[in-house]
């Protein structure tokens, strides 16, 4: 049986694909692999401390709920994030 911390223990939950068509499932898997790679690179290049070791759900919650401002200066977009959030190297 499958056993993960918070998920179901039924194997059919983990064996399903989002579509019936093979090409759509292949594209979905490619996008899932790309998202995993981008998350790993984000942790490696831009995160410090707790966020570098945080799980995906924690990372998503902390980054999407972070108070930040997008400003324009000299035709460049700059994202201003408050200090102490764990971002920036």
C-alpha distances in whole Angstrom, upper triangle without the diagonal:
4,6,10,13,14,12,10,6,7,6,10,11,11,12,15,19,22,24,25,27,26,29,28,24,26,28,25,23,27,27,24,25,28,27,25,28,31,29,29,32,33,32,34,37,37,35,36,35,32,32,31,28,27,24,24,24,27,29,29,30,32,34,34,36,38,42,43,47,47,51,53,55,58,56,52,49,48,45,47,44,45,45,42,39,38,39,41,42
4,7,10,11,9,8,5,6,6,9,9,8,11,14,17,19,22,23,25,24,27,25,22,23,25,22,20,24,24,21,21,25,24,21,25,27,25,25,29,29,28,30,33,34,32,33,32,29,28,28,25,23,20,20,20,23,25,25,26,29,30,31,32,35,38,40,43,43,47,49,52,54,52,49,46,45,42,43,40,41,41,39,36,34,35,38,39
4,7,9,7,7,5,8,9,12,11,10,13,16,19,21,24,26,28,27,29,28,24,25,27,24,22,25,25,21,22,25,24,21,25,27,24,24,28,28,27,29,32,32,30,31,29,26,26,26,23,21,18,19,19,21,23,23,24,27,28,29,30,32,36,38,41,42,46,48,51,53,51,48,45,43,40,41,38,39,39,36,33,32,33,36,37
4,6,6,7,7,10,11,14,12,11,14,16,19,20,24,26,28,27,29,27,23,25,26,22,21,23,23,19,20,23,21,19,22,24,21,21,25,25,23,26,29,29,27,27,26,23,22,22,19,17,14,15,15,17,19,20,21,23,25,25,27,29,32,34,38,39,42,45,47,49,48,44,41,40,37,37,34,35,35,32,29,28,30,32,33
4,6,9,9,13,14,17,14,14,17,19,21,22,26,28,30,30,31,29,26,27,28,24,23,25,24,21,22,24,22,20,23,24,21,21,25,25,23,25,28,28,25,26,24,21,20,21,18,16,13,14,13,15,18,19,19,21,23,24,24,27,30,32,36,37,41,44,46,48,47,44,40,39,35,36,33,33,33,30,27,26,28,31,32
4,7,9,12,14,16,13,13,17,18,20,21,24,27,29,29,30,28,25,27,27,23,22,25,24,20,22,24,21,20,23,24,21,22,26,25,23,26,29,28,26,27,25,21,21,22,19,16,13,14,12,14,17,17,17,20,22,22,23,25,29,31,34,36,39,42,45,48,46,43,39,38,34,35,32,32,32,30,27,26,28,31,33
4,7,9,11,12,9,10,13,14,16,17,21,23,26,26,27,25,22,24,24,21,20,23,22,18,20,23,20,19,23,24,21,23,26,26,24,27,30,30,27,29,27,24,23,24,21,18,15,15,14,16,19,18,19,22,23,23,24,27,31,33,36,37,40,43,46,48,46,43,40,39,35,36,33,34,35,32,29,29,30,33,34
4,6,8,10,7,9,12,13,16,17,21,22,25,25,27,25,22,24,25,22,21,24,24,20,22,25,23,22,25,27,24,26,29,29,28,31,33,33,31,32,31,28,27,27,25,22,19,18,17,20,22,22,22,25,27,26,28,31,34,36,39,40,44,46,49,51,49,46,43,42,39,40,37,38,38,36,33,32,33,36,38
4,6,9,8,9,12,14,17,19,22,23,26,26,28,26,23,25,27,23,22,25,25,22,24,27,25,23,27,28,26,27,31,31,29,32,35,35,33,34,33,29,29,29,26,24,20,20,20,22,25,25,25,28,30,30,31,34,37,39,42,43,47,49,52,54,52,49,46,45,42,43,40,41,41,38,35,34,36,39,40
4,6,6,7,9,11,15,17,19,20,23,23,26,24,21,23,25,22,21,25,25,22,23,27,25,24,27,29,27,28,32,32,31,34,37,37,35,36,35,32,31,31,28,26,23,22,22,25,27,26,27,30,31,31,32,35,39,41,43,44,48,50,53,55,53,50,47,46,43,44,42,43,43,41,38,37,38,41,42
4,5,5,6,9,13,15,18,18,21,20,23,22,18,20,23,20,18,22,23,20,21,25,24,22,25,28,26,27,30,31,30,32,35,36,34,36,35,32,31,31,28,26,23,22,22,25,27,26,28,31,32,31,33,36,39,41,44,44,48,50,52,54,52,49,46,45,43,44,42,43,43,41,38,37,38,40,41
4,5,5,6,10,13,15,15,18,18,21,19,16,19,21,18,17,21,22,19,21,24,23,23,26,28,27,28,31,32,31,34,36,37,35,37,37,34,32,32,30,28,24,23,23,26,28,27,28,31,32,31,33,36,40,41,43,44,47,49,52,54,51,49,46,45,42,44,42,44,44,42,39,38,38,41,42
4,6,6,9,11,14,15,18,18,21,19,15,18,20,16,16,20,20,17,19,22,21,20,24,25,24,25,29,29,29,31,34,34,32,34,34,31,29,29,27,25,21,20,19,23,24,23,24,28,28,28,30,32,36,37,40,40,44,46,49,51,48,45,42,42,39,41,38,40,41,39,35,35,35,38,39
4,6,8,11,14,15,18,17,19,17,14,16,18,15,13,17,17,14,16,19,18,17,21,23,21,23,26,26,26,28,31,31,30,32,32,29,27,27,25,23,19,18,18,22,23,22,24,27,27,27,29,32,35,36,39,39,43,45,47,49,47,44,41,40,38,39,37,39,39,38,34,33,33,36,37
4,7,10,12,13,15,14,17,16,12,14,17,14,13,17,17,15,17,20,20,19,22,24,23,24,27,28,28,30,33,34,33,35,35,32,30,30,28,26,22,21,21,25,26,25,27,30,30,30,32,35,38,39,41,41,45,46,49,51,48,45,42,42,40,42,40,42,42,41,37,36,36,38,39
4,7,9,10,12,12,15,13,10,13,15,12,12,16,16,14,17,20,19,19,22,24,23,25,28,28,29,31,33,34,33,35,36,33,31,30,29,27,23,21,21,25,26,24,26,29,29,28,31,34,37,38,40,40,43,45,48,49,47,44,41,41,39,41,39,41,42,41,37,36,36,38,39
4,6,7,9,9,11,9,6,10,11,9,9,13,13,12,14,17,17,17,20,22,22,24,26,27,28,30,32,32,32,35,35,33,30,30,29,27,23,21,21,25,25,23,25,29,28,27,30,33,36,36,38,37,41,42,45,47,44,41,39,39,37,39,38,40,41,40,36,35,35,37,38
4,7,9,10,11,8,7,10,10,8,10,13,12,12,15,17,16,18,20,21,22,24,26,26,27,30,31,31,31,34,35,33,30,30,29,27,23,20,20,24,24,22,24,27,27,25,28,31,34,34,36,35,38,40,43,44,41,39,36,37,35,37,36,38,40,39,35,34,34,36,37
4,6,8,9,6,6,10,10,9,11,14,14,14,17,19,19,20,23,24,24,26,28,29,30,33,34,34,34,37,38,36,33,33,32,30,27,24,24,28,28,25,27,31,30,28,31,34,36,37,38,37,40,41,44,46,43,41,38,39,37,40,39,41,43,42,38,38,37,39,40
4,6,9,8,7,11,12,12,13,16,17,17,19,21,22,23,25,27,28,29,31,32,34,36,37,38,38,41,42,39,37,36,36,34,30,27,28,31,31,29,31,34,33,32,35,38,40,40,42,41,44,45,48,49,46,44,41,42,41,43,42,45,46,46,42,41,40,42,43
4,6,5,6,9,10,11,13,14,16,17,19,20,21,23,25,26,27,29,31,32,33,35,36,37,38,41,42,40,37,36,36,34,31,28,29,32,32,30,32,35,34,32,36,38,41,41,42,40,43,44,47,48,45,43,40,41,40,43,42,45,47,46,42,41,40,42,43
4,6,5,6,9,10,11,12,14,15,16,18,20,21,23,24,26,27,29,30,32,33,34,36,36,39,40,39,36,35,34,33,30,27,28,32,31,29,32,35,34,33,36,38,41,40,42,40,43,44,47,47,44,42,40,41,40,43,42,45,46,45,42,40,39,40,41
4,5,5,6,9,10,11,12,14,15,16,18,20,21,22,24,26,27,28,30,32,33,34,35,38,40,38,35,34,34,33,30,27,28,31,30,28,31,34,32,31,35,37,39,39,40,38,41,41,44,44,41,39,37,38,37,40,40,43,44,44,40,39,37,39,40
4,5,5,6,9,10,11,12,14,15,16,18,20,21,23,24,26,27,29,30,31,32,33,36,38,36,33,32,32,30,27,24,25,29,28,25,28,31,29,28,31,34,36,36,37,35,38,39,42,42,39,37,35,36,35,38,37,40,42,41,38,37,35,37,38
4,5,5,6,9,10,10,12,14,15,16,18,20,21,23,24,26,27,29,30,31,31,34,36,34,31,30,30,28,25,22,23,27,26,24,27,30,28,27,31,33,36,36,37,36,39,40,42,43,40,38,36,37,35,38,37,40,41,40,36,35,34,36,37
4,5,5,6,9,10,11,12,14,15,17,18,20,21,23,24,26,27,28,30,30,34,35,34,30,29,29,28,25,22,24,27,26,25,28,30,29,28,32,33,36,36,37,36,38,39,42,42,39,37,35,36,34,37,37,39,40,40,36,35,33,35,35
4,5,5,6,9,10,10,12,14,15,16,18,20,21,22,24,26,27,28,29,32,34,32,29,28,28,27,24,21,23,26,24,23,26,28,26,26,29,31,33,33,34,32,35,36,38,39,36,34,32,32,31,34,34,37,38,38,34,33,31,32,33
4,5,5,6,9,10,11,12,14,15,17,18,20,21,23,24,26,26,27,30,31,30,27,26,26,24,21,18,20,23,22,20,23,25,24,23,26,28,31,31,32,31,34,35,38,39,36,33,31,32,30,33,32,35,36,36,32,31,29,31,32
4,5,5,6,9,10,11,12,14,15,17,18,20,21,23,24,25,26,29,30,28,25,24,24,23,20,17,19,22,21,20,23,25,24,24,27,29,32,32,33,32,35,36,39,40,37,34,32,32,31,34,32,35,36,35,32,30,29,30,31
4,5,5,6,9,10,11,12,14,15,17,18,20,21,22,24,25,28,29,28,25,24,24,23,21,18,20,23,21,20,24,26,24,24,27,29,31,31,32,31,33,34,36,37,34,32,30,30,29,32,31,34,35,34,31,29,28,29,29
4,5,5,6,9,10,10,12,14,15,16,18,20,21,21,22,26,28,26,23,22,23,21,19,16,18,21,19,17,20,22,20,20,24,25,28,27,29,27,30,31,33,34,32,29,27,27,26,29,28,31,32,32,28,27,25,26,27
4,5,5,6,9,10,11,12,14,15,17,19,20,21,21,24,25,24,21,20,20,19,16,13,15,18,16,15,19,21,19,19,23,24,27,27,29,28,31,32,35,36,34,31,28,28,26,29,28,30,31,30,27,25,24,25,27
4,5,5,6,9,10,11,12,14,16,17,18,20,20,23,25,24,21,19,19,19,16,14,16,19,17,17,20,22,20,21,24,25,29,28,30,29,32,33,35,36,34,31,29,28,27,29,28,31,31,30,27,25,24,25,25
4,5,5,6,9,10,11,12,14,15,16,17,19,22,24,23,20,18,19,19,17,14,17,19,17,16,20,21,19,19,23,24,26,26,27,26,29,29,31,32,30,27,25,25,24,26,25,28,29,29,25,24,22,22,23
4,5,5,6,9,10,10,12,14,15,16,16,20,21,20,17,16,17,16,14,11,13,15,13,12,16,17,15,16,19,20,23,23,24,24,27,28,30,32,29,26,24,23,22,24,23,26,26,26,22,21,19,21,22
4,6,5,6,9,10,11,12,14,15,15,18,20,18,15,14,14,14,12,9,13,15,13,13,16,17,16,17,20,21,24,24,26,26,29,30,32,34,32,28,26,25,23,25,24,26,26,25,22,20,19,20,21
4,5,5,6,9,10,11,12,14,15,18,20,19,16,14,15,15,14,12,15,17,14,15,18,19,17,19,22,22,25,24,26,25,28,29,31,32,30,27,25,24,23,25,24,26,26,25,22,20,18,19,19
4,5,5,6,9,10,10,11,13,16,18,18,15,13,15,15,14,12,15,16,13,13,16,17,14,16,19,19,22,21,23,22,24,25,27,28,27,23,21,20,19,21,20,23,23,23,20,18,16,16,17
4,5,5,6,9,10,10,10,14,15,15,11,10,11,11,10,8,11,12,9,10,13,14,12,14,17,17,20,20,22,22,25,26,28,30,28,25,22,21,19,21,19,21,21,20,17,15,14,15,16
4,5,5,6,9,10,10,13,15,14,12,9,10,11,11,10,14,14,11,13,16,16,15,17,20,20,23,22,25,24,27,28,30,31,30,26,24,23,21,22,21,23,22,21,18,16,14,15,15
4,5,5,6,8,9,13,15,16,13,10,12,14,14,13,16,16,13,14,18,17,15,17,20,20,22,21,23,22,25,26,27,28,27,23,21,20,19,21,19,22,21,21,18,15,13,13,13
4,5,5,5,7,10,13,13,10,8,11,12,13,11,14,14,10,12,15,14,11,14,17,16,19,17,20,19,22,23,24,26,25,21,19,17,16,17,16,18,18,17,15,12,10,11,11
4,6,6,5,8,10,10,7,5,8,9,10,10,13,12,9,12,15,13,12,15,17,16,19,19,21,21,24,26,27,29,28,24,22,20,18,19,17,18,17,16,14,11,10,11,11
4,6,7,9,11,12,10,7,10,12,14,14,17,16,13,16,18,17,15,18,21,19,22,21,23,23,25,27,28,29,28,25,23,21,19,20,18,20,19,18,16,12,11,11,10
4,6,9,12,14,12,9,13,14,16,16,19,18,14,16,19,17,15,18,20,18,21,19,21,21,22,24,24,25,25,21,20,18,16,17,16,18,17,17,15,12,10,9,7
4,7,11,12,10,8,12,13,15,15,17,16,12,14,16,14,12,15,17,15,17,16,18,18,20,21,22,24,23,19,17,15,13,14,13,15,14,14,12,9,6,5,6
4,7,8,6,5,9,10,13,13,15,13,10,13,14,12,11,14,16,14,16,16,18,19,21,23,24,26,26,22,20,17,15,15,13,14,12,11,9,6,5,6,7
4,6,6,5,8,10,14,15,17,14,12,15,16,13,13,17,17,15,18,17,20,21,23,26,26,29,29,25,23,20,17,17,14,14,12,10,9,5,6,7,7
4,6,6,7,9,13,15,16,13,12,16,16,13,14,18,18,16,19,19,22,24,26,29,29,32,32,28,26,23,20,19,16,15,13,10,9,6,9,10,11
4,5,5,6,10,12,13,10,9,13,13,11,12,16,16,15,18,19,22,24,27,30,31,33,33,30,27,24,21,20,16,16,14,11,9,7,10,13,14
4,5,5,8,10,11,8,6,10,11,8,9,13,14,12,16,17,20,21,24,27,28,31,30,27,24,21,18,18,14,15,14,11,9,6,8,11,12
4,6,9,10,13,11,9,12,14,12,12,15,17,16,19,19,22,23,26,28,29,31,31,27,25,22,19,19,17,17,16,14,11,8,9,11,11
4,7,9,12,10,9,13,14,13,14,17,18,18,21,22,25,26,29,31,33,35,34,31,28,26,23,23,20,20,18,16,14,11,13,15,15
4,7,8,6,6,10,11,10,11,14,15,15,19,20,24,25,28,31,32,35,34,30,27,25,22,22,19,19,18,16,13,11,13,16,17
4,6,5,6,9,10,11,12,14,15,16,20,21,25,26,29,32,34,36,35,32,29,27,23,24,21,22,21,19,16,14,15,18,20
4,5,5,6,9,10,10,12,14,15,19,20,23,24,27,30,32,34,33,30,26,25,22,23,20,21,21,20,16,15,15,18,20
4,5,5,6,9,10,11,12,14,18,19,23,24,27,30,33,35,34,31,27,25,22,23,20,21,22,20,16,16,17,20,22
4,5,5,6,8,10,11,12,16,18,21,23,26,29,31,34,33,30,26,24,21,21,18,18,18,16,13,13,14,18,20
4,6,5,6,8,10,11,14,16,19,20,23,26,28,31,30,26,23,21,18,18,15,16,17,15,11,11,11,14,17
4,6,5,6,8,10,14,15,18,19,22,25,28,30,29,26,22,21,17,18,16,17,18,17,13,13,13,16,19
4,6,5,6,8,12,14,17,19,23,26,28,31,30,27,23,21,18,18,15,16,17,16,12,13,14,18,20
4,6,5,6,10,12,15,17,21,24,26,29,28,25,22,19,16,15,12,13,14,12,9,10,11,14,17
4,6,5,9,10,13,14,18,21,23,26,25,22,18,16,12,13,10,12,13,13,9,10,9,13,16
4,6,8,10,12,14,17,20,23,26,25,22,18,17,13,14,12,14,16,16,12,13,13,16,19
4,6,9,12,14,18,21,24,27,26,24,20,18,14,14,11,12,15,14,11,13,13,17,20
4,6,10,12,16,19,21,25,24,21,18,15,11,11,8,9,11,11,8,11,11,14,17
4,7,10,13,17,19,23,23,20,16,14,10,9,7,7,11,12,10,13,12,15,19
4,7,10,13,16,19,19,16,13,10,7,6,5,7,10,12,10,13,12,13,17
4,6,10,12,16,16,13,10,8,6,5,7,9,13,15,14,16,14,15,19
4,7,10,13,12,10,7,6,5,6,9,12,15,18,16,18,15,16,19
4,7,10,10,8,6,5,6,7,11,14,16,20,19,20,17,17,20
4,7,6,5,5,6,9,10,14,17,19,23,22,23,20,19,22
4,5,5,7,7,11,12,15,18,20,23,23,24,21,19,21
4,5,8,10,14,15,19,21,23,27,26,27,23,22,23
4,7,10,13,15,19,22,24,27,26,27,23,22,24
4,6,10,12,16,19,21,24,23,23,20,18,20
4,7,10,13,16,19,22,20,21,17,16,19
4,6,10,13,15,18,17,17,14,13,16
4,6,10,12,15,13,14,11,11,14
4,7,9,12,11,13,11,11,14
4,6,9,8,10,8,9,13
4,7,7,9,9,10,14
4,6,8,8,9,12
4,6,8,10,12
4,6,9,12
4,7,9
4,7
4
